[in-house]
Amino acid sequence: MARFWQAPQLLLAIFMALVAHTYQVRKKTFLSVGEVSASDPYVTTTMQYLSDDFNKKSNDKYNFRIVRLLKVQKQITDHMEFHVNMEMRRTTCQKLETTNCSFQEGELYKQIECFYSVFVVPWFEKYKILNKNCTDD
């Protein structure tokens, strides 16, 4: 009679081991995490994407431009992610203008600070914003 109960217990133990193994396989393994320079070519193209995306989705009459990158962190797992803190300011250029854009002063001055997490496959020019949080200064 004791053997009758041992078989289901063994099957349950095997099942639990398989579930635990599957969970471990799905966890991301970080190959590298660290700060990177703003002059890194992948950072430059990613910042252009973020700026274009921000202006496209913004309801503001004027375009914004990145003033300063506060921190850029690159995280590599099975893909690349950038985590970016930056400051942006409103320019004198309206939505369809993109050249000779100086920053607004006086009444129209506006500066914001943004944090972005971006999924990046730069060699295929693929970007996906995972997280965005912008606040007025």
Stockholm file with secondary structure:
# STOCKHOLM 1.0

chainA/1-137         MARFWQAPQLLLAIFMALVAHTYQVRKKTFLSVGEVSASDPYVTTTMQYLSDDFNKKSNDKYNFRIVRLLKVQKQITDHMEFHVNMEMRRTTCQKLETTNCSFQEGELYKQIECFYSVFVVPWFEKYKILNKNCTDD
#=GR chainA/1-137 SS CHHHHHHHHHHHHHHHHHHHHHHHHHSCCCSEEEECCTTSHHHHHHHHHHHHHHHHHCCCSEEEEEEEEEEEEEEESSSEEEEEEEEEEEEEEETTCCSSCCBCCGGGCCEEEEEEEEEEEGGGTEEEEEEEEEEEC
#=GC SS_cons         CHHHHHHHHHHHHHHHHHHHHHHHHHSCCCSEEEECCTTSHHHHHHHHHHHHHHHHHCCCSEEEEEEEEEEEEEEESSSEEEEEEEEEEEEEEETTCCSSCCBCCGGGCCEEEEEEEEEEEGGGTEEEEEEEEEEEC
//
